[in-house]
Amino acid sequence: MSDSPPSASPDADIIVVGAGLVGVTSALALARQGHRVMVLDTQEPGRGASYGNAGHLATEQVFPIADASILMSLPGMLMDPMGPLRLDWKYLPRALPWLTRLVLNLRPEPFGRSVAGIRALNERSLAAWQRLLASVDSSHLLKADGSLLVYEKPESHAKLEALESRMREQQVPVALWDRNAIQRAAPQLSDELLGGLFFPATGHVLDPWRVVTTLVEAARRQGVQFAQETVRSAQVVESGVRLVTDSRQLTASRVLLACGAHSAALTAQLTGKHVPLDTERGYHLMLPREHDRLPFAVTSLERRFIMTPMETGLRLAGTVEFAGLNAPPNMGRAWQLHRLSHGLFKTDLDAGDATPWMGFRPSLPDSLPIIDRVCDGRVLLAFGHHHLGLTQSAITAELIADLAGAADSGEGLSSTSDLPPLAPYRLSRFG
């Protein structure tokens, strides 16, 4: 920590770095507490991973991003550029330390901690989203109609039953559906599908971009300032924090880092800790001519991708690539999603005027985000939600607001709130 020179009053009480869903929802929550909040991002609010996510509130996904099968899959990840999980062989040397940590996390004890931490957030996430959207008169943007995982091959039935058992052990609401149940609920799906798992306590948003812009407008009405600037450096000072952007210097009493895959460098500057943050490069293909094909999000067990109905069409998503922040996108991976959809419907999907997209999802090797308050309360952290950023952003905002309120009062987390304990998400778990 260094002393800051005498200056005028801070530019904000709290500066939020990152204008994705986590940053915007947190900014709104903090402003509602009475804080003067400023949000900085290199891009227009919501234009990062929040713009292109699958739109699925994946509360059922309580298991880490990888299990022991990843070890057997590694050769295929390196060799198949169109596989559902791709590791660029040129990126392997940089990814190896992260992958090593991920493998170590597959041991029973740390794996169990990860499951418990994910579940604690997910089981509260849908209700948090319902509260948030109701507070901005936009409940209609969320459809809490469940989601479906389907399978096609007889040999997949045992795998599906095993997954159902694991879900029930974690108290995830789930129902086993046969092909007749699927046809009743989603008659445009192929009658060759053998069955699936229905998750009633999940949902989807009608348009992730519209959700972000709605929340940005609500935050602006609450007094939040948004600026499109890149933060070049950050420093804890006696009066709070000092940020240097590409155009000016800013001071605030506190900073919230919520810039997703770009959070590691600023975390190191502010806290001295180096977090093992890597990037899942996610792809989607938006089909604007496809409406009313599905009543809810549908995932294929064998093909490993998801299809989500939205106001603007049908979004196909789910392919993951590890290649870092700088490699150019391989949009062939997005178009591959359309080929994967062949045979899942009675008639193939129309890809006319389709648009591909790629974005960065921040991933930590234990599949848990960092949600914390450090540096004597001057630094708040909320990043690393990997493919659950949309799902967990509203409950994360409630946690951040509780952390900020606790700092203001000099107390700990509210004991009366239904918030999960923060221990699994602390920065200190990375030494």
C-alpha positions in Angstrom: 0.0 0.0 0.0 1.2 3.5 -0.8 0.1 6.9 0.4 -2.1 8.8 -2.0 -1.3 12.5 -2.6 -3.8 15.1 -1.3 -6.6 15.3 -3.8 -10.3 16.2 -4.3 -13.0 13.8 -3.1 -13.0 10.3 -4.7 -14.5 9.9 -8.1 -16.8 7.2 -6.7 -17.5 5.2 -3.5 -17.0 2.0 -5.5 -15.6 1.5 -8.9 -16.7 -1.7 -10.6 -14.3 -3.0 -13.2 -16.3 -5.1 -15.6 -19.7 -4.5 -17.2 -20.8 -8.0 -17.7 -23.7 -9.6 -15.9 -21.8 -10.0 -12.6 -20.5 -6.4 -12.7 -23.8 -4.9 -13.7 -25.9 -6.8 -11.2 -23.5 -6.0 -8.4 -23.3 -2.3 -9.4 -27.1 -2.1 -9.2 -27.1 -3.8 -5.8 -24.4 -1.5 -4.5 -26.1 1.6 -5.8 -29.3 0.6 -4.0 -27.4 0.6 -0.8 -26.6 4.2 -1.4 -23.1 4.0 -2.8 -21.9 6.2 -5.6 -20.9 3.6 -8.2 -19.0 3.8 -11.4 -18.6 0.9 -13.9 -15.6 0.7 -16.3 -15.2 -1.7 -19.2 -13.3 -1.9 -22.4 -16.5 -2.8 -24.2 -20.0 -1.6 -24.2 -21.9 -3.0 -21.1 -22.8 -6.7 -21.6 -20.8 -7.2 -24.8 -18.5 -9.9 -23.5 -19.4 -13.4 -22.4 -22.7 -12.1 -21.0 -23.9 -11.2 -24.6 -23.3 -14.7 -26.0 -24.0 -17.1 -23.2 -26.4 -20.0 -23.8 -29.2 -18.3 -21.9 -29.8 -21.3 -19.7 -30.1 -20.8 -15.9 -28.1 -24.0 -15.2 -29.0 -24.6 -11.6 -28.8 -28.4 -12.2 -25.1 -28.2 -13.1 -23.6 -28.8 -9.6 -20.6 -30.8 -10.7 -17.2 -29.3 -11.7 -16.3 -28.6 -15.3 -14.3 -31.8 -15.6 -14.1 -35.3 -14.0 -11.7 -38.2 -14.2 -12.7 -38.9 -17.8 -10.8 -35.7 -18.9 -7.5 -37.7 -18.5 -8.6 -40.2 -21.2 -10.0 -37.4 -23.3 -6.8 -35.4 -23.5 -5.5 -36.9 -26.7 -8.8 -36.3 -28.5 -8.9 -32.7 -27.1 -5.5 -32.1 -28.7 -6.3 -33.7 -32.0 -9.9 -32.9 -32.9 -10.4 -29.2 -33.8 -14.2 -29.6 -33.9 -14.6 -31.7 -30.7 -16.9 -30.5 -28.0 -14.0 -29.9 -25.7 -10.9 -28.6 -27.5 -7.4 -27.9 -26.2 -5.2 -26.0 -28.7 -1.9 -28.0 -28.7 0.0 -24.7 -29.1 -1.6 -23.4 -25.8 -0.8 -26.6 -23.9 2.5 -25.4 -22.3 0.6 -22.4 -20.8 -2.4 -24.4 -19.9 -0.4 -27.2 -18.2 -0.2 -25.7 -14.7 -3.9 -25.0 -14.7 -4.7 -28.5 -16.0 -2.5 -29.9 -13.2 -4.5 -28.1 -10.6 -7.7 -29.3 -12.2 -6.5 -32.9 -12.1 -5.5 -32.5 -8.4 -9.0 -31.2 -7.7 -10.5 -34.5 -9.0 -9.4 -36.2 -5.8 -12.4 -37.0 -3.6 -12.0 -34.4 -0.9 -11.4 -31.3 -3.1 -14.0 -32.6 -5.7 -16.6 -32.8 -2.9 -15.8 -29.3 -1.8 -16.3 -28.0 -5.3 -19.6 -29.8 -5.6 -20.8 -28.3 -2.3 -19.7 -24.8 -3.3 -21.4 -24.9 -6.7 -24.5 -26.3 -5.3 -24.7 -23.7 -2.5 -24.8 -21.0 -5.2 -26.9 -22.8 -7.7 -29.7 -23.8 -5.4 -30.2 -20.1 -4.6 -29.7 -18.7 -8.1 -33.1 -19.0 -9.7 -34.9 -17.3 -6.8 -32.2 -14.5 -6.8 -32.9 -13.9 -10.5 -36.6 -13.8 -9.9 -36.1 -11.2 -7.2 -33.8 -9.1 -9.3 -35.9 -9.1 -12.5 -39.1 -8.4 -10.4 -37.4 -5.4 -8.9 -36.9 -3.9 -12.4 -40.4 -4.9 -13.6 -38.9 -7.4 -16.0 -40.0 -10.8 -14.7 -41.2 -11.7 -18.2 -37.6 -12.0 -19.4 -37.1 -15.2 -17.4 -39.0 -18.4 -18.1 -38.7 -20.8 -15.2 -40.1 -23.7 -17.2 -37.3 -26.2 -16.6 -34.8 -27.8 -19.0 -34.3 -31.2 -20.6 -31.3 -33.5 -21.2 -32.0 -36.0 -24.0 -30.3 -39.2 -25.1 -30.4 -41.2 -28.4 -28.4 -44.4 -28.0 -29.5 -47.4 -25.9 -26.0 -47.7 -24.5 -26.4 -44.2 -23.0 -29.3 -45.3 -20.7 -27.0 -46.5 -18.0 -25.0 -43.3 -18.0 -28.3 -41.3 -17.8 -29.5 -43.3 -14.8 -26.2 -42.9 -13.1 -26.4 -39.1 -13.6 -30.0 -39.1 -12.3 -28.7 -40.9 -9.1 -25.9 -38.4 -8.6 -28.3 -35.5 -9.1 -30.7 -36.9 -6.5 -27.8 -37.3 -4.1 -27.2 -33.6 -4.4 -30.9 -32.9 -4.0 -31.2 -31.5 -7.5 -34.9 -31.8 -8.6 -35.0 -34.3 -11.5 -37.4 -36.5 -13.3 -36.7 -39.4 -15.7 -38.7 -39.0 -18.9 -39.4 -41.6 -21.6 -39.8 -40.8 -25.3 -43.6 -40.3 -24.9 -43.1 -37.6 -22.2 -40.6 -35.8 -24.5 -43.0 -35.9 -27.4 -45.8 -34.4 -25.3 -43.6 -31.6 -24.0 -41.6 -30.9 -27.2 -43.3 -32.4 -30.2 -40.9 -31.0 -32.8 -38.0 -33.1 -31.3 -37.3 -36.3 -33.1 -39.3 -39.3 -32.1 -36.0 -41.3 -32.3 -35.0 -39.8 -28.9 -35.2 -42.5 -26.3 -35.7 -40.5 -23.2 -34.0 -37.9 -20.9 -33.8 -36.1 -17.6 -36.1 -33.1 -17.0 -34.9 -30.5 -14.5 -37.9 -28.5 -13.2 -36.0 -26.0 -11.1 -34.1 -24.5 -14.0 -35.1 -21.9 -16.6 -33.8 -19.7 -19.4 -33.8 -16.0 -20.3 -35.5 -14.7 -23.5 -32.4 -12.7 -24.5 -29.2 -12.3 -22.5 -28.4 -9.0 -24.2 -31.8 -7.6 -23.3 -31.4 -8.7 -19.7 -28.1 -6.9 -19.5 -29.4 -3.7 -21.1 -32.5 -3.7 -18.9 -30.3 -4.0 -15.8 -27.9 -1.3 -17.1 -30.9 1.1 -17.5 -32.1 0.3 -14.0 -28.5 1.0 -12.7 -28.3 4.3 -14.5 -31.7 5.3 -13.0 -30.1 4.5 -9.6 -27.2 6.9 -10.4 -24.6 4.4 -11.6 -22.1 5.9 -14.1 -20.9 3.8 -17.0 -17.7 4.5 -18.9 -16.0 2.6 -21.8 -12.4 2.7 -20.6 -9.7 0.1 -20.2 -8.1 -0.1 -16.7 -4.4 -0.3 -17.2 -3.3 -0.5 -13.6 -4.7 -0.6 -10.1 -3.2 0.2 -6.7 -4.4 0.2 -3.1 -3.7 3.5 -1.4 -4.2 5.0 2.0 -7.6 6.5 1.0 -8.8 3.5 -0.9 -7.8 2.6 -4.5 -6.3 4.3 -7.4 -7.0 3.2 -11.0 -5.3 4.3 -14.1 -7.3 3.9 -17.3 -6.3 4.5 -20.9 -7.6 8.1 -20.5 -7.4 9.2 -16.9 -6.7 8.5 -13.3 -9.5 7.6 -10.9 -9.8 7.2 -7.1 -12.5 5.4 -5.1 -12.9 4.2 -1.6 -13.3 0.6 -2.9 -13.0 -1.3 -6.1 -14.9 -4.4 -7.3 -13.1 -6.6 -9.8 -15.7 -8.3 -11.9 -14.0 -8.4 -15.3 -14.2 -12.1 -15.9 -11.3 -13.6 -17.8 -9.4 -10.4 -17.5 -9.4 -10.3 -13.7 -6.1 -12.0 -12.9 -3.6 -9.2 -13.6 -5.6 -6.6 -11.6 -6.0 -9.0 -8.8 -2.3 -9.5 -8.6 -1.6 -5.7 -8.7 -4.1 -5.0 -5.9 -3.6 -8.0 -3.6 -0.2 -9.5 -4.6 -1.9 -12.8 -5.2 -1.7 -14.7 -8.5 -4.8 -16.6 -9.2 -4.8 -19.6 -11.6 -7.4 -18.1 -13.9 -7.8 -19.5 -17.4 -10.3 -19.0 -20.2 -13.0 -21.2 -21.6 -13.6 -20.0 -25.1 -17.3 -20.6 -25.7 -19.0 -20.5 -29.1 -22.6 -20.1 -30.1 -24.6 -20.1 -33.3 -27.8 -17.9 -33.4 -30.6 -19.1 -35.8 -32.9 -16.1 -36.3 -35.4 -18.1 -38.5 -36.1 -20.6 -35.8 -38.9 -19.8 -33.4 -41.3 -22.0 -31.4 -39.2 -25.2 -31.9 -38.7 -25.7 -28.2 -40.5 -24.7 -25.0 -37.4 -24.8 -22.9 -33.6 -25.4 -23.2 -32.7 -28.9 -24.5 -29.2 -30.5 -24.1 -28.0 -33.6 -26.0 -26.1 -36.1 -23.8 -24.2 -37.6 -26.6 -23.6 -34.5 -28.8 -22.8 -32.3 -25.8 -24.4 -29.0 -26.7 -27.5 -27.0 -25.8 -30.3 -25.4 -27.7 -32.2 -22.5 -26.0 -35.3 -20.8 -27.4 -35.1 -17.0 -27.3 -37.0 -14.0 -28.6 -34.6 -13.6 -31.5 -34.5 -17.3 -32.5 -32.8 -20.5 -31.3 -29.4 -20.3 -29.8 -27.1 -23.3 -30.2 -24.2 -23.3 -27.7 -21.9 -25.4 -25.6 -18.7 -26.1 -27.4 -15.6 -25.2 -25.3 -12.0 -24.5 -26.3 -8.9 -23.8 -24.3 -6.7 -21.5 -26.4 -6.2 -18.4 -24.3 -7.2 -14.8 -24.8 -5.1 -14.0 -27.8 -5.7 -16.7 -30.4 -8.2 -15.8 -33.2 -11.6 -17.5 -33.0 -12.3 -20.6 -35.0 -15.8 -19.9 -36.1 -16.0 -23.3 -37.7 -16.7 -24.5 -34.1 -19.8 -22.4 -34.0 -21.0 -23.7 -37.4 -20.4 -27.2 -36.2 -23.2 -26.7 -33.7 -25.7 -26.7 -36.6 -24.3 -29.9 -37.9 -24.6 -31.4 -34.5 -28.4 -30.6 -34.4 -29.1 -32.7 -37.5 -31.4 -35.6 -36.5 -32.5 -34.1 -33.2 -35.7 -32.7 -34.8 -38.3 -34.1 -37.1 -37.1 -31.5 -39.7 -33.6 -30.0 -39.6 -33.1 -26.5 -38.3 -32.9 -23.6 -40.7 -29.5 -21.9 -40.6 -30.4 -19.1 -42.9 -29.0 -15.7 -41.7 -27.3 -17.5 -38.8 -24.6 -15.6 -36.9 -21.6 -17.2 -35.1 -20.0 -15.8 -31.9 -17.1 -16.5 -29.6 -16.5 -15.2 -26.1 -14.3 -15.8 -23.0 -15.5 -17.5 -19.9 -13.3 -17.2 -16.8 -12.4 -20.6 -15.2 -10.6 -21.6 -12.1 -9.4 -25.1 -11.7 -11.8 -26.0 -8.8 -14.8 -24.7 -10.8 -15.7 -22.2 -8.1 -15.7 -18.4 -8.4 -13.8 -16.0 -6.2 -16.3 -13.9 -4.2 -14.5 -12.0 -1.4 -13.5 -8.8 0.4 -9.8 -8.3 0.9 -7.2 -5.5 1.6 -9.1 -4.2 4.6 -12.3 -4.0 2.7 -10.9 -1.8 -0.1 -11.0 -4.6 -2.7 -14.1 -6.7 -3.6 -13.8 -9.7 -5.9 -16.4 -11.4 -8.0 -15.1 -13.4 -11.0 -14.3 -17.0 -12.2 -17.8 -18.2 -12.7 -16.8 -20.2 -15.8 -20.0 -21.3 -17.8 -22.2 -20.5 -14.8 -21.8 -16.7 -15.1 -25.4 -16.0 -16.0 -26.7 -18.6 -13.5 -24.8 -17.3 -10.5 -24.6 -13.5 -11.2 -27.7 -12.5 -9.3 -26.8 -14.4 -6.2 -23.3 -13.1 -6.5 -24.6 -9.6 -6.5 -26.4 -10.2 -3.3 -23.3 -11.6 -1.7 -21.2 -8.6 -2.9 -23.8 -6.2 -1.5 -23.8 -8.1 1.8 -20.0 -7.9 1.9 -20.1 -4.1 1.2 -22.7 -3.6 3.8 -20.8 -5.6 6.3 -17.7 -3.5 5.6 -19.7 -0.4 6.2 -21.0 -1.6 9.5 -17.8 -3.3 10.6 -19.6 -6.6 11.0 -19.5 -9.9 9.2 -22.0 -11.3 6.7 -25.6 -10.9 7.6 -26.7 -13.9 9.8 -30.3 -13.4 8.9 -29.9 -13.6 5.1 -30.3 -16.8 3.1 -26.8 -16.4 1.6 -24.3 -19.2 1.3 -21.2 -19.1 3.5 -18.3 -17.5 1.7 -15.5 -19.9 2.8 -15.5 -21.9 -0.5 -15.1 -18.8 -2.6 -12.4 -16.9 -0.7 -9.2 -15.7 -2.5 -7.1 -17.2 0.2 -7.8 -20.8 -1.0 -5.1 -20.1 -3.6 -2.5 -19.3 -1.1 
